[in-house]
């Protein structure tokens, strides 16, 4: 059922899809079976949305990145399509950029922001106001709680829990220009880790499988698998008895 809105040419919208008022759907979009699109949603050209996905009010999908001439990260002239899998829920005001791939059964809560060329795998949850910068990879069944900030090139593997307000950085030199971007490196959080609230991770650190980082820690170096670390800077306190 289509109500008042704008649809540009070349689209494929399932007859079972339900679309609210004041929507804007771009060219060459594919909208799957039983998709529900609420009011004031904008979907840019070439976006693909899988069956049974629900998109809540004021979400923006497939947005192309833009620069005012001051970005360190160099933008491309062309990106691949935004692809959203089956059975997903996209929250109010969420923004997902072009070139990102979202798996099946993913929950993006209200006001998430996901930049270009990210990958979010099946059954993962991103809480309210989570900010994901470009080129981030997040594995299956991972939960990231409200207000976390995920810097570019971060890798989060499967079955990770990240508490509220955690920050992942990617540039020790905090450069203002695009020089020496080869030195930019995101942290890597291995599978099964649990990260306490308001922790901060410096660029390039690796946290081994099934490790626990205590709340408020600053992780400045690699943490071995199966350990509990905490403090500023984070130090290993004991082995993880729940491993």
N, C-alpha and C positions, 0 to 999 in steps of 0.2 A: 504494500500500500504506500503510495507516494503522496505526500501532502505538498504544501507550497515550498518551492526551492528551485535551485538551478542545477541542471545536469547538462554537461557539455558532451559532445559527440563521441562515438566509438566506445561506449561503455557496455559492460555486461552485468546487469543487475538481476538477480534471481527473482522470479515472481513471488517467492515466499518471503522476500525481504520486507521489512517494515521500516519506513523512514519518516521522521517527524517533520516539523516546520523549519523553514529558513536554513535548509542545508545547502551545501555547495559541493557537488561531486564533479571532479575534473574528467579529462579525456582518458579513454582507454583503461578505466578502472574495472576491476572484477569484484563483484559483491556476491558472496556465496549464499547458500540456502539458509533460510531462517535467521539471517543477520538482522539485528535491531539497531537502528541508528536514531538517536534521540535528537532533540532540537539544536539548531545552531551549530551543527557539526560541519567542518570543512575537510574535504578529502581531495588532495592534490592528484594531478595526472598520474596514471600508471600504477596506482596503488592496488594491491590485491588483499582481499579480506576473506578469510576462510569461513566455512559454515558455522552457524550457531554462535557467532561472536556478537557481543553487545557493546555498543559505543555510546557513552553517555554525553550529556549536553556539553557543548562548547569545546569538544576535543578537536584537535588539528592533526591530521595524519598525512604523511608524505611531504611535509614541508621541506623545501630546498634550503640549504644553508646560505647565508648572505654575509658579506663583509663590508664594513665601511672603510676598508683599507688599513685596518689596524689589527687583523688577526695574525697570530704567530703561525697557526696551522694553515697551510695552503689549500684552498678549496679546488675541487675538480670542476671541469666543464660539464661532466656528465656522470650521474650516479645510477646504480641499479635501482629497481623498484623497491618500495617499501612492501614487505610481505608480512602479513599478520595471519597466524594459523587459525585452526579451528577451536571453538569453545573458549575463546578469550573474553576478558572483560576489560574494557578501556574506560578509565574513570573520568569524572567531570574535569574539563580543562586540561586533560593530558595532551602533551605535544610529542609526536614521534616523527623524526626527520626521515628523509628519503635514504635509501640504501641500507636500511636496517632490516633485519630478519627476526621476527618474533615467532616462537614455536607455538605448540598447541597448549591449551589450558593454562595460559599465562594471565595473571591478574596484575594490571597496572592501576594502582589506586589514584585518587584524585590529584591532579596537578603534577603528576610525574612529567619529567622532561627527558627525552632520550634523543641524543644527537645522531648524526649520520654514521652509517657503517658499523653499527653495533649488532651483536648477536645475543639474543636472550632465548635460552632453551626451554623445553617443555616443563610445565608445572611449577614455574618460578613466580614469585610474588615480589613486586616492588611497592613499598608503602607510599603514603602521601608525601608529596614534595621531594621525592628522591630525584636527584639530578645526575644524569648519566652523560658524560662527555663522549666525544666521538671515539670510535674504534675500541669499544669495550666489549669483552666477551664474558657472558654469565652462563653457567651451566644449568643442569636440570635440578629441579626441586630445591632451589635456593630461595631463601627469604631475606629480603633487605628491608629494614624497618624505616620509619619516617625520617625525612630530612638528611639522609645519607648523601654524601657527595662523592661520586665516582669519577676520578680523573681519567683522562685519555690513556689508552693502551693497558688499562687494568685487565687482568684475567682472574675470574672467580670460577672455580670448578664446581662440581656437583655437590649437593647436599650441604651447603654452607649456610650458616645463620649469621647475619650482620645486624647488630642492634642499631638503635636510633642515633643519628648525629655523627656517624663514623665518616672520616675523611681519608680519601686515598689520593696522594699527590704523585706527580710524575716528572718534576723538573727541579733538581737541586739548585740550579743556578737562577731560577725564577726569572728567566730572560724575557725581555720585552720585544725582541725581534725574532725572525725566523731562522737565525743563524744557529748552526750546530744542533739541528733538531734530531740528528742521529743519537744524541746523548739523552734524549727524552725516553723515559722508561717507566711504565706503570708497575705497581706491585703485582705479585701472583699469590693468590690465596688458594691453597690446595684443598682437595675434597674433604668434606667432613669437619671443617674448622668452625669454631664459634668465636665471634668477635664482640666484645663488650662495648657498651654505648660510649660515644664521644672519643673513641680511640682515633689516633692519627698514624698513618703509614707513610713513610718516606719513599721516594721513588726507587723502584727496582727490588725492594725487599721481597723475599720468598718466605711464606709461612707454610711449613710442612703439613702433611695430612693429619687430620684429627687433633690439631692443636687448639688451645684455648688462649685468647688474649683478654686480659682483664680490662674492665671498664676504665676509661681515661688514660690508657697507656699510649706512649709514643714509641712506635716500632721503628728503630733506626738500622737494624741489621736482620739477617735471616734468622728464622726461628725453626729449630728442628721439628720433625714429625713427632706427634704424640706427647707434646709437652704443654705445660701451663706457664705463660709468661705474663708479666704485668709490671707497671711502673713507668717512670720517666728517667732515663730511657727504659724500655721493656727489658727485663731480665728473666731468665728461666728460673722458676721457683720449684717445680716438681714435675713428675711425669703425669700425664692425663690418665687417671684411673678408669675413666669411662671409655677409653679408646677401644 
